[in-house]
């Protein structure tokens, strides 16, 4: 079971209280994935959100951008939280990886029902997206 202490490291959840992290922990599951597994494809409906616990993933887009993520707590598939809910890049595991995964649509509604949570999550998410656009 995923705990609040694991979620403290998740980039788009920074600054949320321990109480809130405990409330959302049940939305996450852990998955071990081998190397070479496609997590999402650019243009596909965003039905899952991933958080890297360990391993390495490659993110690429049709416009030629490509980079790797190997830092625990980094989100992959942020399009799951942003309408119209279509992935903006493809993601493939480079090494065997452990991921936290959200696939329950109720998570989206949970974070939007409380304005303080919504503002914090969307502010963090905006920083993630901006850093990716800069190629960091």
C-alpha positions as CSV (number, residue, x, y, z in Angstrom):
1,X,0.0,0.0,0.0
2,X,1.2,3.5,-0.9
3,X,1.8,5.8,2.1
4,X,1.9,9.5,2.7
5,X,5.6,9.4,3.2
6,X,6.1,8.2,-0.4
7,X,3.8,10.9,-1.7
8,X,5.9,13.7,0.0
9,X,8.5,13.1,-2.7
10,X,6.0,13.5,-5.6
11,X,6.7,16.8,-7.5
12,X,3.1,17.8,-8.2
13,X,2.1,17.1,-4.6
14,X,4.7,19.2,-2.8
15,X,3.3,21.4,-0.1
16,X,0.2,19.3,0.6
17,X,-0.4,18.4,4.3
18,X,0.2,15.0,5.7
19,X,-3.6,14.7,6.2
20,X,-4.3,15.4,2.5
21,X,-1.6,13.0,1.4
22,X,-3.1,10.2,3.5
23,X,-6.5,11.0,1.9
24,X,-5.2,10.6,-1.6
25,X,-2.8,7.7,-1.0
26,X,-5.6,5.1,-1.9
27,X,-5.7,6.5,-5.4
28,X,-2.1,5.3,-6.0
29,X,-0.9,1.7,-6.7
30,X,2.7,0.5,-7.2
31,X,3.8,-1.2,-10.3
32,X,7.0,-2.8,-11.3
33,X,7.6,-2.5,-15.1
34,X,10.4,-4.0,-17.2
35,X,12.6,-2.1,-19.6
36,X,11.1,-1.2,-23.0
37,X,7.5,-0.9,-21.8
38,X,5.5,1.9,-23.4
39,X,3.6,3.8,-20.6
40,X,1.8,6.2,-22.9
41,X,1.7,7.3,-26.5
42,X,1.4,10.8,-27.8
43,X,-2.1,11.6,-28.9
44,X,-3.7,8.7,-26.9
45,X,-6.4,9.3,-24.3
46,X,-4.7,10.0,-20.9
47,X,-6.1,7.3,-18.7
48,X,-3.2,6.9,-16.2
49,X,-0.7,9.1,-14.4
50,X,2.7,7.8,-13.4
51,X,5.2,8.8,-10.8
52,X,8.7,7.4,-11.0
53,X,9.9,5.7,-7.8
54,X,13.1,4.3,-9.3
55,X,14.4,3.5,-12.7
56,X,14.5,5.6,-15.9
57,X,12.0,6.6,-18.6
58,X,12.4,8.2,-21.9
59,X,10.0,10.9,-23.0
60,X,9.7,11.8,-26.7
61,X,7.4,13.9,-28.8
62,X,6.7,14.1,-32.5
63,X,8.3,17.6,-32.6
64,X,11.6,15.9,-31.9
65,X,12.0,16.7,-28.2
66,X,13.4,13.8,-26.2
67,X,14.7,13.5,-22.7
68,X,15.1,11.1,-19.8
69,X,13.8,11.1,-16.3
70,X,15.5,9.1,-13.6
71,X,14.7,11.2,-10.5
72,X,12.3,9.7,-7.9
73,X,9.0,11.6,-7.5
74,X,8.8,13.0,-11.1
75,X,5.5,12.8,-12.8
76,X,4.9,11.2,-16.2
77,X,1.6,11.5,-18.0
78,X,0.5,14.9,-16.5
79,X,-2.1,15.1,-19.3
80,X,-4.2,12.9,-17.1
81,X,-4.9,16.0,-15.0
82,X,-5.4,18.5,-17.8
83,X,-8.4,18.7,-20.2
84,X,-8.8,17.5,-22.9
85,X,-6.9,14.5,-21.4
86,X,-4.7,13.4,-24.3
87,X,-1.0,12.6,-23.8
88,X,1.4,15.2,-25.3
89,X,4.3,12.8,-25.5
90,X,5.2,9.2,-25.6
91,X,7.0,7.5,-22.6
92,X,8.9,4.3,-22.6
93,X,10.8,2.7,-19.7
94,X,14.6,2.6,-20.3
95,X,15.4,0.4,-17.4
96,X,13.2,-1.8,-15.1
97,X,11.3,0.8,-13.1
98,X,9.0,1.0,-10.1
99,X,6.1,3.4,-10.6
100,X,3.2,4.8,-8.6
101,X,0.2,4.8,-10.8
102,X,-3.2,6.6,-10.7
103,X,-5.9,5.2,-12.9
104,X,-9.1,6.2,-11.0
105,X,-10.8,9.2,-12.5
106,X,-12.1,10.1,-9.1
107,X,-8.7,11.5,-8.3
108,X,-9.2,14.4,-10.7
109,X,-12.5,15.3,-9.0
110,X,-11.0,14.9,-5.5
111,X,-8.3,17.5,-6.1
112,X,-10.8,19.9,-7.7
113,X,-13.4,19.8,-4.9
114,X,-11.2,21.6,-2.4
115,X,-9.8,24.9,-3.7
116,X,-6.7,24.9,-1.6
117,X,-5.7,21.4,-2.8
118,X,-6.6,22.3,-6.4
119,X,-4.5,25.5,-6.4
120,X,-1.5,23.8,-4.9
121,X,-1.6,20.8,-7.2
122,X,-2.1,22.9,-10.3
123,X,0.6,25.4,-9.3
124,X,3.0,22.5,-8.9
125,X,1.9,20.9,-12.1
126,X,2.5,24.2,-13.9
127,X,6.1,24.2,-12.7
128,X,6.5,20.7,-13.9
129,X,5.2,21.5,-17.4
130,X,7.3,24.7,-17.6
131,X,10.5,22.8,-16.7
132,X,9.8,20.2,-19.4
133,X,9.2,23.0,-22.0
134,X,12.6,24.4,-21.0
135,X,14.1,20.9,-21.5
136,X,15.1,20.5,-17.9
